[in-house]
């Protein structure tokens, strides 16, 4: 059976069709100085095809940096609480990389763990993720070292592989993906012959042992070891790694507004900030920056795997690329693997 084909020239139809149905289309776009980001687009000619991974993941589409979860009004008769009913439109993510799609599974584990966060799950249910397999990369990419492939299907509804002619072959991964193909049958067509696909990129293979890293981190004798201060000494606590990371999910709840009207908001937070674990008493159990960086590493390779079956790190390399002091998580992974 011939594979479904998505012609690049038909993306104009796809974007228009999604918009006409009341949905939104998110795709990589060159925004400034060569930086590519996932953004909401209205025209297919805005889509960027020459990229490794966008600067940030698409997690903002279902886990916004800030959102209102409740409202309060204070008047002479008392305080009135208003909940927020979320009815998100369909959002089509086009051009996601497999590492980013895999991270959606990780976020889903968090937001459905001991409480169903409908602000996340309703958006996730309305989302269609169309992934494009990687045909290029750089030295920061290390997905294969954490058990992910550059053409992985996990977390994707549709997986596209770019062809030598610039079009895409289409693989339906989920029932949601199959239904989307049926809805957009004018765009997803059958070719008479399967076109030749471009070669999938092979990232560098790190000399790491994830099982050994996990066992090392479980051993409490290593918790106060010199390695952390030595390896993370130069961390400045800017939080760039956590905000760029597709699996980082920490948030805070704050009340913002005045006496008469107040919004309760869910805002991104970061374990790398010095006040993240600051107690009301003034005590801070992570009073040094290397301890905060240690916590992030522990979360990725010990705490997360201990709670969930999904990945704490997907090897996208964003934390390596954005770090202003070039603190490289892969160097710590290799150091512990060789310990």
N, C-alpha and C positions, 0 to 999 in steps of 0.2 A: 504493500500500500504506500502510495506516495506521501511524503511528508507535507504538512501544511507549510505554506510559504507566506511570509509577510514582506512585501516589496517596500523598499524605503520610500518610494514615491507615493505609496498608499498611506503613509503616516498622516498626511494631511487629512484624509478621510477619517482616520481613526480619532485624531484629536477633535475634529469637528463633531463626530458622532457622539463621543463621550460628553462633550460640552452641551450638545443639543438635548441630551437626556438628563441634564442637570448635574452632571458629574464634573470632577476636576481632574486635570492631567498633570502629573508631576514627572519631570525628566531632567537629565543633566543639561546645564546651560552654562556657557562661558559668561561670567559676570564681570570680571575685571582682572587685568594683569595676568591673564592665563589661568586664573582660578576658575574651577568648574564646581558648581553646586547643584543639588537637586532643588528645583524651584517649580512653582505652578506656572504653566505656560498656556498660551492660547493659540499659538501657531507652530506648525511642525518645523518651520525653518529656524526656530529658536533652539532646537535640540542639538546638543554637541555630541559628536560621535567619537572624537579623538580625545580620550581621557583614560586614566588608570582607575582611580576612584574619585568621586567628588570629595570636596574638602570635608564635608560632614555627611553623615549617613542620612537616610530618609526617615529616621525615627521621629523627627519633628512632626511628621504627618499624622502619627497616631499617639504621640507623646509630646505635646507642644511644650516649648520652654516655659510658658506661663498660661494658665487658664483659670477661669472662674468656676468654682465648684459649688458655691452657695452665696446668697446675698442676705444682708440683715438690714432692717429698717427700725429705727428707734423713734417713737413718737410718744405723746402723752398717754396713750392707751397701752403702751408696752412695746416689747420687741417682737417684730415679725421676721420669721425665717423663711426664705424662699429657696427652694432647691433649683438646680439647673437641669433641665431636660435636654439631653443631647440627641439630636437626630442628624447624624453626619451624612453628607452626600457621598455617593460613590467616588472614591479616589483611585485613579489608575496610576501606579508607579511604573514608569517605563525606563528601561536602561539600568535597572538595579544590578549591582554586581553580586555574585553568589555569596560573598562574605557578608554583605549587607542583608541579603535575604535570610541567610542563616541566623543573623542576629535577631531577626523578628521572632524566631522561635524562642530565643533566649529571653527577650522582653516579655513574651507571652507567658513564659514560666513564672516570671516574677509577679506579673499583674493578675495572675489567676492562682497564685500559690495558696495563701491562707485567707484570701479575700478576693472576690471578683471585682476588679476596678472597671466599671462599665464605661468610664471616660476613655479607657484604653480599648476594651474589647469591642465596643460598638464601632469605633473607628476601624479596628482591625477587621471586623466582619464585613464592613463596607468597602474594604480595600482589595484591589486586584494587583498583585505584584508580578510584573513582567521583567524577568532577569535576562541580561545579555552575558553570555560566557566570555571570559577574559581572553583576549588575543594579544594583550600587551601588559606590561607591569614594570616595576622598578625594584631596587634592592631593599625597599622597605616592606615589600609583600612577603608574607610567610604563611599563607593559609594552609599549605600542605603540611607544614610542621605542627599544626594543631588539628590535623585530621579532616581538612576541608579541601575540596578540589576546585580548580578554577572554572569548572563547568558543573558544579554541584547543583542539585535540584531542590535540596531541602529549603523550605521556606518560600519557594517560588510557586506561583500558580501556573505560569508559563515560562519555559526556558527557551531563549532564542540563541541561535548560533549564527554568527555573521558569515556570509558566503564570500567567495572571491569577487563576486560581482557587486557586493555592497548590500544585498538584500539579506533576509534572515530565514533560516529554517525554524520551525516552531514545534516545540514539544509540550503537550498539555500534561501538567504534573498533578493537578488537583481537579476535583469536580467543579470548583469555582472557575478554574481555568478553562475547562471544557465548555462550561456554560457560556463563558465570555466569548469563546470562539464562535459558538452558535449565534450569539447575539450580533457579532460583528462579522458575519459570514461574507460580507462584501469586501472585507479587508484581508481576512485569512483565507487564502485560496490554495488549491492543490496544483502543484507543478507536474508537468508531464514526466520530468526526470528530476531527481534530487540534485540540486546544484552543489558544487564543491565548497565545503566549509573551510574557513580559515583555520590555521593551526592554533590550538589552544596553548596559551602561555603557561610555561612551567616555572613557578617561583623558585628561588634559591631554597635549598633544603638545609635547615638549621641542624646543628649537632646537638639535639635536645632529646630528652627522655621525659615525656609528660608524666608517666607513672612515677618515675624517680623524683620529679619535682613535687608531685603530690605527697609522696611519703616524707620528703624532706620538710615540707611545710606543716605536716601533721605532727612532727616531732617538736614538742615544746622546748626542747633544749636549744633549738635553732632560732627561737623567737627573738631572743636578745643577743644573737650572734653579731660579730663585727661586720659581717657581709653587708647588712642593711645600711649601716652608716657609711661604709666604704663605697658601695655601689650607688647610693642615692644621695650622697652628700651635696651634689650640686643642684638638686631639685629646689625650685623657688616657690613652689606652691601656687602656681598661676591657675591651675585647673584646666588648662587647655586640653590635656590628654583625656580628661573625663568628658568634656563637652563634645569633643570630636569622636569619642568612642561610640560605636553603635550599640554596645551592650550595657554601658553604664546607665544607671537608672535612678540614682539617688534624687530625692526631691524633698522639699520642705512645704509646710502649709502655713501661710501667713494671712493675717487679717489686715486689709489695706483700705483706707478711706477715712472718713470723719466720724463724728459722734452720731449723726442722724442716718447716714448710709455707709455701709461697709461691705466690701467684697472679700470673701474667703478664697484665696488663690493657691493653686498648686504650682510651685516654681522649681525648676531644676536647681539642684544643689551639687556640691562636690566634696568628696571625702578628703580632697587635697587642701581645703581651706582650714585655717587654724582654728576657726570657731565652730567647725562642724561637730566636734565632740566636746566642746566647752560646756562644763556643767554650770548650773546656776550658782554653785558655791565658789566658782572660780577655778576649780580643779579641771585639768585637761589630761585625760589618760594618754593622749597622743600629743604631747607637748613639744615634740621636735618634728621637723618636716620629714626626716627619713622614716619616722614611725608612720606617718600618714601615707607615704609612698609604699611602705611595707604592707599596709592594710590593703591598698589597691591591688598589689601583686597577689596577696593572700586571697583576696576576693576572686580574682580571675582563675587561679589554679588550685584553690583548696576549698574555700567556702562555697563558691558557686557549684563546682562539680559534686560537692557533698550533699547539696540540697536538690539539684536538678540533673536531668539527663542531658540538658543542652549545654552549649558552650559559654564560658565566661570570657573567652577571647577567640575571635574569629580570624586573626592574622591579617587584618586589613592594612596594618602598618600606619594608621593615621596618627597614633600617639608618637611614633618615631618621627614622622614628617613635621608635626606641629610643635614639638618640644623646642623652646627657645634656647635650651642649654644642651640639647642633643643627648638627653638621657634615654637610652635605648633599652626597651624592655627585653629585647632578644638577647642582649649581652648578659642580663641577669639570668634568663632562662638557661643559657649555655653554661654560665658559671655554676649554677646549682646542679645542672646535669653532670658536670665534671667533678663535682665535689666528692 
